[in-house]
Every structure is written in C-alpha cells, then in structure tokens.
Amino acid sequence: MNFFRVDDLPYHITNYSTEEVASSFHGAPATAIQISEFPRVIRRDSEVVHQNAMQPALTLLAAAEFKHANDEFLKALEDHRKGDFRDCLTKCGSAFESVMKVLCNKNSIPFKENDTASALLKNLLQNGRLEQFWEQPLMIIATVRNRLSSSHGAGTKPKKIPEHVATYAVNATASAVLLLCGEFS
C-alpha cells in the first residue's frame, strides 16, 4: 500500500529498477538480478496524468536498455519535487535524448553519440510511421531545455523558471517517451 494515498498526498513512490548481470555462483557462471535504481519520491500533481503518462513512462524506462534515460528522468522528477526547476528542464531534455538514442540503436537507425535532439528526432521520424508534423511538438522538450534550463549559462540575468513550466516539461517528457517507444519498440 502506498502510504501517500492514505491522506491523498500529492506524492508517489517509484518502483525499483533492476537489471540482469553476469556473475558466478561457486565458480559456475550465473545470472543475478541487481538493483539499478531504488525507489524515489516524486510528485503526483494530477491523478489522470500520473496514471496515463507518468506511471507508464516510468515502467517503460525501468527496462535495462533505458537505464541512463531512467536515471536522468528520475533526477528530473527529483529536481521538480525539490523546486530546482532549471535543472529539472535540463534533465528532462537529457532523458528525452537518451531515449531517442536507445530507440535509434535498437532499430538500427544511424546516429552519432553527440547528435542533438533535433538530429535524433529527424532520424527517427524518417525511419518510422509517425508523420513529420510530430517534429515540432516533440521538439518542445529540447527547446525549453535550451532556452530556459541550466544547460546553458544564464548570462547577465538569472532565469527564474515557474513551477508550471517544469510541470509541463516532466509531463511532456513522459508523453514523448510513450509516443516514441510505442512507435519504435
């Protein structure tokens, strides 16, 4: 039972993420299950969004192939919960790019490790059934990161990111993960 539900608190505990690793048992080769991510407390602002986007995205990202994207997205959710909205945007963008790299690799779509979100998304769209008009709505995650996050210097004016912008970013990232994984998995 999730104790946050008792008083309808706006938080959720994520699941463990595990991966299979090669090991040995009394000198014989064996496979072991290792915990790669421990549960974290994340915000649950909307039950509908949580049930239809956040939880399914977290379940998808718990797969071993998405280990790095999962870590980045969980850190984005942690930054969101702690009110560090600029870093939240950075990590949402990183998670989005990591997911696209995994999908390119999994589907034998050529890419370079230093490709931008734009290049990765164009490669995916050219090799899938999604129409080109999806490029602009999906690119908003990277655009928000590039324009507002801590991934680029603030210059002479500090950037104050409102909570609702960070909330949009985490929800958009979860939705983008579901859309792209649904198309390319």
C-alpha positions in Angstrom: 0.0 0.0 0.0 1.3 3.4 -0.9 1.1 5.4 2.4 0.9 8.7 0.5 -2.6 7.6 -0.8 -4.0 7.4 2.8 -4.2 11.1 3.2 -4.3 11.8 -0.6 -0.8 13.4 -0.5 0.5 14.6 -3.9 3.4 12.2 -4.0 4.2 8.7 -5.3 7.0 6.2 -4.7 8.6 4.8 -7.9 9.4 1.1 -8.2 12.8 -0.5 -8.0 14.6 -0.8 -11.4 16.6 -4.0 -11.9 18.9 -5.4 -14.4 20.4 -8.8 -15.1 24.2 -9.1 -14.6 26.6 -11.9 -15.2 28.0 -13.3 -12.0 29.2 -16.6 -10.6 27.9 -19.0 -8.0 30.5 -21.3 -6.5 32.6 -20.8 -9.6 29.8 -21.6 -12.1 28.5 -18.8 -14.4 25.2 -17.4 -13.3 22.9 -14.5 -13.9 21.9 -12.3 -11.0 19.3 -9.5 -10.7 20.8 -6.3 -9.5 19.0 -3.2 -8.3 19.9 -0.3 -10.7 17.6 2.3 -9.2 16.0 2.5 -5.8 12.5 3.9 -5.3 12.2 7.7 -5.2 9.5 10.0 -4.0 8.1 12.0 -6.9 5.2 14.5 -7.1 1.8 13.4 -8.3 0.1 16.6 -9.3 -2.7 15.1 -11.4 -4.1 11.6 -11.0 -5.0 11.4 -14.7 -1.6 12.5 -15.9 0.1 10.2 -13.4 -2.0 7.1 -14.4 -1.8 7.8 -18.2 1.6 9.2 -18.7 4.0 9.3 -15.7 3.5 5.7 -14.4 3.6 4.1 -17.9 6.7 6.1 -18.8 8.4 5.1 -15.6 7.5 1.5 -16.2 9.0 1.6 -19.8 12.1 3.4 -18.6 12.7 0.7 -15.9 13.8 -1.7 -18.7 17.6 -2.3 -18.6 18.1 -0.7 -22.1 16.8 2.6 -20.8 19.0 2.6 -17.6 20.6 6.0 -18.3 17.3 7.7 -19.5 15.6 6.3 -16.4 18.2 7.8 -14.2 18.0 11.2 -15.9 14.2 11.2 -15.8 14.1 10.2 -12.1 16.6 13.0 -11.3 14.4 15.4 -13.3 11.4 14.4 -11.2 13.5 14.7 -8.0 14.6 18.3 -9.1 10.9 19.0 -9.7 9.9 17.9 -6.3 12.7 19.9 -4.7 11.8 23.1 -6.6 15.0 23.1 -8.7 13.1 23.8 -11.9 16.1 24.9 -14.1 17.9 21.6 -13.5 14.6 19.7 -14.0 14.4 21.1 -17.5 18.0 20.1 -18.2 17.4 16.5 -17.1 14.1 16.2 -19.0 16.0 17.1 -22.2 18.7 14.6 -21.4 16.3 11.8 -20.7 14.5 12.6 -24.0 17.7 12.5 -26.0 18.8 9.2 -24.2 15.5 7.6 -25.1 15.9 8.6 -28.7 19.5 7.2 -28.8 18.3 3.9 -27.4 15.5 3.7 -30.0 17.8 4.6 -32.8 20.3 1.9 -31.7 17.5 -0.7 -31.1 16.1 -0.1 -34.6 19.4 0.2 -36.4 18.9 3.8 -37.3 22.2 5.5 -37.7 23.2 8.3 -35.3 26.2 9.9 -33.7 26.6 9.9 -29.9 26.9 13.7 -30.0 23.7 14.2 -32.2 21.3 16.9 -30.9 17.7 16.1 -30.1 16.8 17.7 -33.4 19.0 15.3 -35.4 17.9 12.3 -33.4 14.2 13.1 -33.8 14.6 13.7 -37.6 16.3 10.3 -37.9 13.5 8.6 -36.0 10.7 10.3 -38.0 12.4 9.5 -41.3 12.5 5.8 -40.3 9.1 5.4 -38.7 5.4 5.7 -39.4 4.9 9.0 -37.5 4.2 11.9 -39.8 6.6 14.9 -39.9 4.2 17.2 -38.1 5.2 15.4 -34.9 8.6 17.0 -35.0 7.6 20.4 -33.7 5.5 19.2 -30.7 8.2 16.7 -29.7 11.0 19.2 -30.1 9.4 21.5 -27.4 11.2 19.4 -24.7 14.6 20.3 -26.2 13.6 23.8 -27.0 12.5 24.5 -23.4 15.8 23.0 -22.1 17.9 25.1 -24.5 16.1 28.3 -23.8 15.3 28.1 -20.1 17.4 25.4 -18.3 20.7 25.5 -16.6 22.3 23.6 -19.5 23.4 27.0 -21.0 24.7 29.9 -19.0 22.2 32.4 -17.7 24.2 35.4 -18.9 23.6 38.7 -17.1 20.0 37.9 -16.0 19.2 34.9 -13.8 16.5 32.7 -15.2 13.6 32.0 -12.9 11.6 29.1 -14.1 8.0 28.9 -12.8 6.8 25.6 -11.4 4.1 25.2 -14.1 6.8 25.3 -16.8 8.7 22.5 -15.1 5.5 20.5 -14.6 4.8 20.8 -18.3 8.3 19.7 -19.1 8.1 16.5 -17.0 4.6 15.7 -18.3 5.6 16.4 -21.9 8.8 14.2 -21.5 6.7 11.3 -20.1 4.2 11.6 -23.0 7.0 11.8 -25.6 8.7 8.7 -24.2 5.4 6.8 -24.5 4.8 8.1 -28.0 8.2 7.3 -29.3 8.5 3.9 -27.6 5.1 3.0 -28.8 6.2 3.7 -32.4 9.7 2.3 -32.3 9.6 -0.6 -29.8 
